[in-house]
Amino acid sequence: MKRRQILGAVLAMVLISGLAVQWKESHQNPKPGVRPSPLKLRSFLESQYVPEANLLRAAVKAHPDNKTI
């Protein structure tokens, strides 16, 4: 009986670790074909540029849950 319990525990650990690896890989890599457009990114960043300050514009709205660094 003890041998069956040990075998069941090992099998459960192998199954759980396999599912964890599969979940991590599926959430870590972006889906094929879903890539940001370099032209749109460039256009967005150019629209955020403030020439007087030589910087990108900061957020203009503060949310209560934001933390100050």
Phi and psi restraints in degrees (value plus and minus 20) as a CYANA .aco file:
   2 LYS   PHI     -85.0   -45.0
   2 LYS   PSI     -56.3   -16.3
   3 ARG   PHI     -84.1   -44.1
   3 ARG   PSI     -59.4   -19.4
   4 ARG   PHI     -84.9   -44.9
   4 ARG   PSI     -58.9   -18.9
   5 GLN   PHI     -85.9   -45.9
   5 GLN   PSI     -62.8   -22.8
   6 ILE   PHI     -83.9   -43.9
   6 ILE   PSI     -64.1   -24.1
   7 LEU   PHI     -82.4   -42.4
   7 LEU   PSI     -60.6   -20.6
   8 GLY   PHI     -84.4   -44.4
   8 GLY   PSI     -60.6   -20.6
   9 ALA   PHI     -86.1   -46.1
   9 ALA   PSI     -62.2   -22.2
  10 VAL   PHI     -84.9   -44.9
  10 VAL   PSI     -63.1   -23.1
  11 LEU   PHI     -82.0   -42.0
  11 LEU   PSI     -61.6   -21.6
  12 ALA   PHI     -84.4   -44.4
  12 ALA   PSI     -61.4   -21.4
  13 MET   PHI     -84.9   -44.9
  13 MET   PSI     -61.2   -21.2
  14 VAL   PHI     -84.3   -44.3
  14 VAL   PSI     -62.8   -22.8
  15 LEU   PHI     -84.1   -44.1
  15 LEU   PSI     -65.9   -25.9
  16 ILE   PHI     -85.0   -45.0
  16 ILE   PSI     -62.3   -22.3
  17 SER   PHI     -87.4   -47.4
  17 SER   PSI     -55.8   -15.8
  18 GLY   PHI     -84.8   -44.8
  18 GLY   PSI     -61.9   -21.9
  19 LEU   PHI     -86.2   -46.2
  19 LEU   PSI     -57.1   -17.1
  20 ALA   PHI     -85.5   -45.5
  20 ALA   PSI     -62.0   -22.0
  21 VAL   PHI     -85.1   -45.1
  21 VAL   PSI     -63.0   -23.0
  22 GLN   PHI     -83.4   -43.4
  22 GLN   PSI     -62.8   -22.8
  23 TRP   PHI     -83.7   -43.7
  23 TRP   PSI     -63.8   -23.8
  24 LYS   PHI     -83.0   -43.0
  24 LYS   PSI     -64.4   -24.4
  25 GLU   PHI     -86.9   -46.9
  25 GLU   PSI     -56.1   -16.1
  26 SER   PHI     -93.8   -53.8
  26 SER   PSI     -46.4    -6.4
  27 HIS   PHI    -116.6   -76.6
  27 HIS   PSI     -30.8     9.2
  28 GLN   PHI    -108.8   -68.8
  28 GLN   PSI     -59.5   -19.5
  29 ASN   PHI    -114.5   -74.5
  29 ASN   PSI     114.2   154.2
  30 PRO   PHI     -87.4   -47.4
  30 PRO   PSI     134.8   174.8
  31 LYS   PHI     -88.7   -48.7
  31 LYS   PSI     124.0   164.0
  32 PRO   PHI     -83.3   -43.3
  32 PRO   PSI     117.9   157.9
  33 GLY   PHI      69.7   109.7
  33 GLY   PSI     -29.7    10.3
  34 VAL   PHI    -124.4   -84.4
  34 VAL   PSI      70.2   110.2
  35 ARG   PHI    -151.8  -111.8
  35 ARG   PSI     123.8   163.8
  36 PRO   PHI     -89.0   -49.0
  36 PRO   PSI     125.7   165.7
  37 SER   PHI    -100.1   -60.1
  37 SER   PSI     102.7   142.7
  38 PRO   PHI     -80.2   -40.2
  38 PRO   PSI     -54.3   -14.3
  39 LEU   PHI     -88.4   -48.4
  39 LEU   PSI     -60.7   -20.7
  40 LYS   PHI     -88.7   -48.7
  40 LYS   PSI     -59.3   -19.3
  41 LEU   PHI     -83.2   -43.2
  41 LEU   PSI     -63.5   -23.5
  42 ARG   PHI     -83.1   -43.1
  42 ARG   PSI     -63.5   -23.5
  43 SER   PHI     -81.6   -41.6
  43 SER   PSI     -61.8   -21.8
  44 PHE   PHI     -84.2   -44.2
  44 PHE   PSI     -66.8   -26.8
  45 LEU   PHI     -85.2   -45.2
  45 LEU   PSI     -57.4   -17.4
  46 GLU   PHI     -84.9   -44.9
  46 GLU   PSI     -54.0   -14.0
  47 SER   PHI     -92.2   -52.2
  47 SER   PSI     -41.0    -1.0
  48 GLN   PHI    -110.4   -70.4
  48 GLN   PSI     -26.3    13.7
  49 TYR   PHI     -96.9   -56.9
  49 TYR   PSI     114.1   154.1
  50 VAL   PHI    -132.4   -92.4
  50 VAL   PSI      84.6   124.6
  51 PRO   PHI     -83.1   -43.1
  51 PRO   PSI     -53.6   -13.6
  52 GLU   PHI     -82.3   -42.3
  52 GLU   PSI     -56.3   -16.3
  53 ALA   PHI    -115.8   -75.8
  53 ALA   PSI     -32.6     7.4
  54 ASN   PHI      38.8    78.8
  54 ASN   PSI      16.2    56.2
  55 LEU   PHI    -160.1  -120.1
  55 LEU   PSI     148.5   188.5
  56 LEU   PHI    -103.0   -63.0
  56 LEU   PSI     129.3   169.3
  57 ARG   PHI     -87.0   -47.0
  57 ARG   PSI     120.2   160.2
  58 ALA   PHI    -107.2   -67.2
  58 ALA   PSI     150.9   190.9
  59 ALA   PHI     -82.5   -42.5
  59 ALA   PSI     119.8   159.8
  60 VAL   PHI    -118.9   -78.9
  60 VAL   PSI     -31.7     8.3
  61 LYS   PHI    -135.1   -95.1
  61 LYS   PSI     115.8   155.8
  62 ALA   PHI    -126.1   -86.1
  62 ALA   PSI     115.3   155.3
  63 HIS   PHI    -124.3   -84.3
  63 HIS   PSI     122.4   162.4
  64 PRO   PHI     -77.9   -37.9
  64 PRO   PSI     -49.4    -9.4
  65 ASP   PHI    -107.8   -67.8
  65 ASP   PSI     -20.3    19.7
  66 ASN   PHI     -91.5   -51.5
  66 ASN   PSI     123.8   163.8
  67 LYS   PHI    -125.4   -85.4
  67 LYS   PSI     120.7   160.7
  68 THR   PHI    -106.2   -66.2
  68 THR   PSI     113.4   153.4
